Amino acid sequence: MVFVQLYKNGKKIKKFKYKLSNISETMKINILIITWINRILMLPFAISLIAGTISLDFFFYAALIAFFIGCFQVFSFLSTCFYFRRIENRLKRLLLVYISMVVLYFVSSYLLLEVYDLFDSKEVLKIIFWIIPVILSIFWTFILESIKQKT
């Protein structure tokens, strides 16, 4: 519980009480919802990746699902930033590593695709740029699950 006092001309006017548990409960509920949506999106993604090892046609579905997962995970990162003060320091560092990896991925993919036009000439770059979103998705899932356990 936090007490806030209002002063006017050096005199105390009012004293407020805020329950922090309401804020914490809202954070728990929001993180729980984000975690479950992420799990639901990751399940068909993992299944289509595994099926892609059998038939290459399934990689198209995995790429399509990965686009929606990526959009959701970036927006869920932004909503998680509202609770940045309530998250422990180790998880804060993981959040910063995640967003820096996402920005680095998009900047480097832009440079390699648009500026230097190297993507079509190197097969290794194609493989790397198809694997990185999968790793980022797994990393974000780990961060969400860690935050959910700590709240």
Backbone as CSV, one residue per row, in Angstrom:
resi,resn,N_x,N_y,N_z,CA_x,CA_y,CA_z,C_x,C_y,C_z
1,MET,0.838,-1.160,0.000,0.000,0.000,0.000,0.894,1.237,0.000
2,VAL,0.540,2.222,-0.794,1.306,3.452,-0.906,0.439,4.603,-0.414
3,PHE,1.037,5.469,0.367,0.335,6.652,0.849,0.844,7.868,0.111
4,VAL,-0.078,8.680,-0.396,0.254,9.910,-1.097,-0.434,11.045,-0.366
5,GLN,0.334,12.088,-0.090,-0.232,13.224,0.618,-0.176,14.460,-0.279
6,LEU,-1.248,15.222,-0.301,-1.298,16.470,-1.056,-1.095,17.637,-0.099
7,TYR,-0.246,18.563,-0.518,0.037,19.741,0.285,-0.337,20.986,-0.496
8,LYS,-0.849,21.992,0.230,-1.126,23.302,-0.366,-0.632,24.338,0.623
9,ASN,0.284,25.187,0.174,0.903,26.216,1.020,1.522,25.608,2.275
10,GLY,2.135,24.447,2.134,2.818,23.814,3.253,1.908,23.066,4.207
11,LYS,0.595,23.031,3.950,-0.329,22.320,4.828,-0.856,21.069,4.118
12,LYS,-0.977,20.025,4.894,-1.485,18.779,4.333,-2.988,18.912,4.114
13,ILE,-3.414,18.631,2.862,-4.833,18.732,2.526,-5.496,17.367,2.598
14,LYS,-4.907,16.388,1.914,-5.547,15.095,1.784,-4.511,13.992,1.794
15,LYS,-4.939,12.820,2.214,-4.072,11.650,2.227,-4.784,10.540,1.460
16,PHE,-4.097,9.974,0.437,-4.671,8.919,-0.383,-3.967,7.602,-0.100
17,LYS,-4.723,6.541,-0.231,-4.161,5.201,-0.123,-4.366,4.500,-1.465
18,TYR,-3.304,3.947,-2.007,-3.386,3.176,-3.246,-2.989,1.743,-2.955
19,LYS,-3.799,0.841,-3.418,-3.455,-0.563,-3.290,-2.655,-0.974,-4.511
20,LEU,-1.440,-1.410,-4.268,-0.602,-1.860,-5.379,-1.007,-3.236,-5.863
21,SER,-1.748,-3.954,-5.052,-2.148,-5.296,-5.464,-3.065,-5.249,-6.682
22,ASN,-3.860,-4.191,-6.846,-4.711,-4.074,-8.030,-3.868,-3.968,-9.299
23,ILE,-2.799,-3.203,-9.226,-1.913,-3.061,-10.375,-1.218,-4.390,-10.639
24,SER,-0.773,-5.041,-9.584,-0.101,-6.322,-9.741,-1.041,-7.379,-10.313
25,GLU,-2.293,-7.361,-9.876,-3.265,-8.318,-10.412,-3.521,-8.074,-11.891
26,THR,-3.605,-6.818,-12.291,-3.787,-6.493,-13.705,-2.590,-6.974,-14.515
27,MET,-1.397,-6.789,-13.974,-0.198,-7.257,-14.664,-0.221,-8.770,-14.808
28,LYS,-0.592,-9.475,-13.750,-0.647,-10.936,-13.800,-1.629,-11.413,-14.854
29,ILE,-2.791,-10.790,-14.893,-3.819,-11.188,-15.862,-3.350,-10.912,-17.284
30,ASN,-2.787,-9.732,-17.525,-2.329,-9.386,-18.870,-1.186,-10.292,-19.327
31,ILE,-0.238,-10.560,-18.452,0.872,-11.451,-18.808,0.352,-12.855,-19.064
32,LEU,-0.621,-13.300,-18.276,-1.204,-14.626,-18.477,-1.902,-14.721,-19.838
33,ILE,-2.652,-13.699,-20.205,-3.345,-13.681,-21.501,-2.333,-13.672,-22.645
34,ILE,-1.305,-12.818,-22.529,-0.280,-12.744,-23.572,0.435,-14.082,-23.710
35,THR,0.732,-14.719,-22.574,1.427,-16.003,-22.595,0.593,-17.070,-23.284
36,TRP,-0.707,-17.105,-22.991,-1.552,-18.132,-23.613,-1.745,-17.892,-25.107
37,ILE,-1.889,-16.643,-25.505,-2.000,-16.350,-26.940,-0.705,-16.755,-27.648
38,ASN,0.430,-16.471,-27.010,1.709,-16.852,-27.588,1.826,-18.367,-27.710
39,ARG,1.381,-19.097,-26.695,1.411,-20.564,-26.757,0.531,-21.084,-27.888
40,ILE,-0.647,-20.503,-28.012,-1.579,-20.940,-29.058,-0.989,-20.681,-30.445
41,LEU,-0.298,-19.550,-30.625,0.327,-19.254,-31.911,1.564,-20.105,-32.171
42,MET,2.294,-20.436,-31.127,3.527,-21.216,-31.298,3.253,-22.682,-31.627
43,LEU,2.128,-23.209,-31.199,1.831,-24.621,-31.439,1.709,-24.950,-32.940
44,PRO,0.850,-24.252,-33.711,0.805,-24.571,-35.149,2.107,-24.213,-35.868
45,PHE,2.809,-23.222,-35.352,4.095,-22.853,-35.940,5.087,-24.007,-35.799
46,ALA,5.176,-24.573,-34.620,6.089,-25.699,-34.394,5.668,-26.920,-35.203
47,ILE,4.361,-27.163,-35.270,3.862,-28.309,-36.040,4.183,-28.138,-37.524
48,SER,4.000,-26.931,-38.050,4.289,-26.718,-39.471,5.792,-26.772,-39.753
49,LEU,6.617,-26.381,-38.791,8.061,-26.519,-38.985,8.471,-27.984,-39.001
50,ILE,7.899,-28.762,-38.098,8.208,-30.197,-38.070,7.687,-30.868,-39.339
51,ALA,6.477,-30.498,-39.769,5.921,-31.069,-41.003,6.723,-30.612,-42.219
52,GLY,7.365,-29.452,-42.123,8.192,-28.962,-43.216,9.420,-29.804,-43.459
53,THR,9.843,-30.535,-42.457,10.972,-31.446,-42.676,10.552,-32.648,-43.507
54,ILE,9.256,-32.960,-43.494,8.736,-34.064,-44.297,8.411,-33.592,-45.704
55,SER,7.681,-32.495,-45.790,7.303,-31.933,-47.082,7.603,-30.438,-47.070
56,LEU,8.296,-29.946,-48.060,8.702,-28.542,-48.100,7.526,-27.580,-48.242
57,ASP,6.365,-28.074,-48.640,5.192,-27.211,-48.787,4.763,-26.597,-47.454
58,PHE,5.039,-27.285,-46.368,4.622,-26.790,-45.059,5.437,-25.594,-44.584
59,PHE,6.608,-25.375,-45.174,7.395,-24.213,-44.797,6.704,-22.909,-45.190
60,PHE,5.872,-22.939,-46.220,5.089,-21.762,-46.578,4.132,-21.408,-45.440
61,TYR,3.474,-22.421,-44.884,2.560,-22.185,-43.762,3.317,-21.715,-42.528
62,ALA,4.504,-22.267,-42.318,5.321,-21.837,-41.189,5.718,-20.366,-41.348
63,ALA,6.062,-19.955,-42.556,6.423,-18.552,-42.795,5.225,-17.638,-42.594
64,LEU,4.054,-18.084,-43.018,2.841,-17.291,-42.830,2.504,-17.140,-41.351
65,ILE,2.588,-18.230,-40.623,2.327,-18.181,-39.176,3.394,-17.347,-38.479
66,ALA,4.644,-17.449,-38.931,5.738,-16.688,-38.325,5.514,-15.188,-38.461
67,PHE,4.921,-14.760,-39.566,4.625,-13.338,-39.725,3.661,-12.859,-38.639
68,PHE,2.589,-13.627,-38.403,1.619,-13.244,-37.377,2.207,-13.351,-35.978
69,ILE,3.035,-14.358,-35.757,3.699,-14.493,-34.457,4.621,-13.304,-34.216
70,GLY,5.362,-12.920,-35.235,6.274,-11.779,-35.097,5.546,-10.496,-34.769
71,CYS,4.451,-10.247,-35.472,3.653,-9.049,-35.180,3.111,-9.095,-33.755
72,PHE,2.561,-10.245,-33.371,2.022,-10.370,-32.018,3.116,-10.193,-30.973
73,GLN,4.283,-10.778,-31.202,5.333,-10.709,-30.198,5.908,-9.311,-30.050
74,VAL,5.987,-8.560,-31.125,6.441,-7.171,-31.007,5.416,-6.350,-30.232
75,PHE,4.122,-6.533,-30.532,3.092,-5.801,-29.787,3.017,-6.265,-28.333
76,SER,3.231,-7.543,-28.082,3.222,-8.015,-26.702,4.454,-7.503,-25.947
77,PHE,5.577,-7.323,-26.655,6.738,-6.689,-26.031,6.397,-5.268,-25.610
78,LEU,5.743,-4.534,-26.504,5.381,-3.150,-26.182,4.421,-3.081,-25.002
79,SER,3.475,-4.014,-24.939,2.556,-4.011,-23.792,3.249,-4.463,-22.518
80,THR,4.247,-5.313,-22.630,5.010,-5.738,-21.460,5.865,-4.593,-20.924
81,CYS,6.249,-3.678,-21.788,7.052,-2.532,-21.344,6.296,-1.637,-20.368
82,PHE,4.973,-1.703,-20.357,4.208,-0.938,-19.379,4.489,-1.415,-17.952
83,TYR,4.937,-2.655,-17.824,5.228,-3.235,-16.507,6.726,-3.340,-16.271
84,PHE,7.499,-2.539,-16.970,8.954,-2.654,-16.927,9.492,-2.461,-15.505
85,ARG,8.914,-1.561,-14.743,9.390,-1.301,-13.378,9.116,-2.462,-12.439
86,ARG,8.117,-3.247,-12.725,7.737,-4.342,-11.848,8.448,-5.655,-12.167
87,ILE,9.226,-5.655,-13.233,9.934,-6.857,-13.658,11.329,-6.830,-13.037
88,GLU,11.816,-7.998,-12.621,13.142,-8.040,-11.993,14.238,-7.736,-13.013
89,ASN,15.419,-7.383,-12.511,16.506,-6.873,-13.352,16.978,-7.874,-14.402
90,ARG,17.047,-9.149,-14.057,17.496,-10.154,-15.030,16.547,-10.202,-16.228
91,LEU,15.259,-10.127,-15.957,14.274,-10.150,-17.041,14.271,-8.838,-17.819
92,LYS,14.593,-7.742,-17.159,14.717,-6.473,-17.872,15.844,-6.551,-18.898
93,ARG,16.956,-7.156,-18.480,18.075,-7.306,-19.411,17.694,-8.202,-20.583
94,LEU,16.947,-9.264,-20.300,16.496,-10.145,-21.377,15.564,-9.408,-22.344
95,LEU,14.698,-8.548,-21.804,13.823,-7.743,-22.661,14.640,-6.827,-23.572
96,LEU,15.664,-6.208,-23.011,16.506,-5.316,-23.815,17.296,-6.095,-24.862
97,VAL,17.762,-7.280,-24.505,18.469,-8.123,-25.481,17.507,-8.520,-26.595
98,TYR,16.278,-8.878,-26.233,15.291,-9.287,-27.242,15.009,-8.161,-28.235
99,ILE,14.701,-6.983,-27.737,14.335,-5.898,-28.656,15.549,-5.464,-29.484
100,SER,16.750,-5.525,-28.913,17.925,-5.175,-29.708,18.177,-6.214,-30.792
101,MET,17.909,-7.490,-30.493,18.051,-8.532,-31.521,17.024,-8.364,-32.626
102,VAL,15.804,-7.981,-32.275,14.762,-7.765,-33.280,15.135,-6.586,-34.178
103,VAL,15.574,-5.498,-33.577,15.974,-4.324,-34.368,17.175,-4.660,-35.246
104,LEU,18.149,-5.366,-34.696,19.315,-5.765,-35.480,18.922,-6.672,-36.641
105,TYR,17.988,-7.576,-36.412,17.519,-8.460,-37.480,16.872,-7.665,-38.609
106,PHE,15.991,-6.723,-38.254,15.316,-5.965,-39.302,16.258,-5.011,-40.031
107,VAL,17.172,-4.395,-39.322,18.124,-3.499,-39.973,19.048,-4.289,-40.894
108,SER,19.576,-5.407,-40.410,20.481,-6.197,-41.248,19.756,-6.821,-42.432
109,SER,18.518,-7.256,-42.241,17.787,-7.818,-43.380,17.476,-6.731,-44.407
110,TYR,17.184,-5.522,-43.946,16.961,-4.426,-44.883,18.237,-4.116,-45.662
111,LEU,19.349,-4.063,-44.946,20.613,-3.764,-45.620,20.976,-4.849,-46.628
112,LEU,20.800,-6.097,-46.250,21.178,-7.184,-47.156,20.213,-7.344,-48.316
113,LEU,18.935,-7.039,-48.089,17.946,-7.189,-49.162,17.905,-5.993,-50.093
114,GLU,17.796,-4.823,-49.519,17.543,-3.631,-50.323,18.811,-2.891,-50.745
115,VAL,19.714,-2.711,-49.823,20.874,-1.871,-50.118,21.940,-2.645,-50.882
116,TYR,22.329,-3.812,-50.367,23.434,-4.554,-50.974,22.976,-5.657,-51.918
117,ASP,21.732,-6.015,-51.893,21.148,-7.026,-52.780,21.945,-8.345,-52.757
118,LEU,22.302,-8.766,-51.544,23.090,-9.985,-51.376,22.245,-11.212,-51.085
119,PHE,20.994,-11.004,-50.799,20.170,-12.114,-50.324,19.985,-13.190,-51.382
120,ASP,19.838,-12.808,-52.622,19.602,-13.785,-53.688,20.863,-14.567,-54.064
121,SER,22.008,-13.994,-53.807,23.236,-14.643,-54.263,23.816,-15.634,-53.255
122,LYS,23.451,-15.552,-52.004,24.033,-16.412,-50.968,22.959,-17.276,-50.328
123,GLU,23.090,-18.566,-50.460,22.134,-19.502,-49.860,22.253,-19.528,-48.338
124,VAL,23.467,-19.315,-47.841,23.684,-19.326,-46.390,22.894,-18.194,-45.733
125,LEU,22.853,-17.035,-46.372,22.094,-15.913,-45.822,20.606,-16.220,-45.770
126,LYS,20.107,-16.911,-46.769,18.686,-17.294,-46.761,18.381,-18.190,-45.572
127,ILE,19.238,-19.161,-45.348,19.018,-20.087,-44.234,19.083,-19.344,-42.902
128,ILE,20.070,-18.473,-42.752,20.208,-17.717,-41.506,18.993,-16.837,-41.273
129,PHE,18.521,-16.152,-42.311,17.398,-15.238,-42.129,16.051,-15.956,-42.017
130,TRP,16.018,-17.240,-42.312,14.814,-18.024,-42.040,14.852,-18.612,-40.635
131,ILE,16.049,-18.827,-40.095,16.181,-19.433,-38.770,16.056,-18.392,-37.652
132,ILE,16.546,-17.193,-37.874,16.556,-16.166,-36.826,15.160,-15.864,-36.270
133,PRO,14.099,-15.714,-37.082,12.776,-15.476,-36.487,12.301,-16.623,-35.593
134,VAL,12.668,-17.835,-35.934,12.300,-18.971,-35.086,12.990,-18.849,-33.732
135,ILE,14.263,-18.503,-33.748,15.015,-18.334,-32.505,14.455,-17.178,-31.691
136,LEU,14.109,-16.079,-32.361,13.513,-14.942,-31.655,12.164,-15.308,-31.033
137,SER,11.383,-16.103,-31.730,10.088,-16.533,-31.190,10.267,-17.405,-29.951
138,ILE,11.212,-18.309,-30.020,11.478,-19.170,-28.857,12.020,-18.340,-27.693
139,PHE,12.879,-17.384,-27.984,13.436,-16.519,-26.937,12.340,-15.679,-26.285
140,TRP,11.432,-15.123,-27.082,10.347,-14.333,-26.511,9.415,-15.212,-25.682
141,THR,9.175,-16.431,-26.122,8.353,-17.354,-25.346,9.016,-17.639,-24.002
142,PHE,10.320,-17.830,-23.999,11.054,-18.036,-22.751,10.920,-16.834,-21.820
143,ILE,11.048,-15.625,-22.372,10.927,-14.414,-21.557,9.525,-14.307,-20.961
144,LEU,8.508,-14.539,-21.778,7.131,-14.462,-21.276,6.873,-15.477,-20.180
145,GLU,7.328,-16.697,-20.383,7.127,-17.734,-19.373,7.867,-17.375,-18.086
146,SER,9.041,-16.779,-18.191,9.805,-16.363,-17.009,9.086,-15.246,-16.267
147,ILE,8.553,-14.277,-17.005,7.818,-13.182,-16.367,6.568,-13.726,-15.680
148,LYS,5.893,-14.674,-16.340,4.678,-15.244,-15.755,4.988,-15.985,-14.459
149,GLN,6.096,-16.676,-14.411,6.467,-17.396,-13.191,6.822,-16.450,-12.052
150,LYS,7.400,-15.304,-12.368,7.828,-14.369,-11.320,6.695,-13.501,-10.807
151,THR,5.575,-13.406,-11.541,4.474,-12.560,-11.086,3.489,-13.343,-10.266
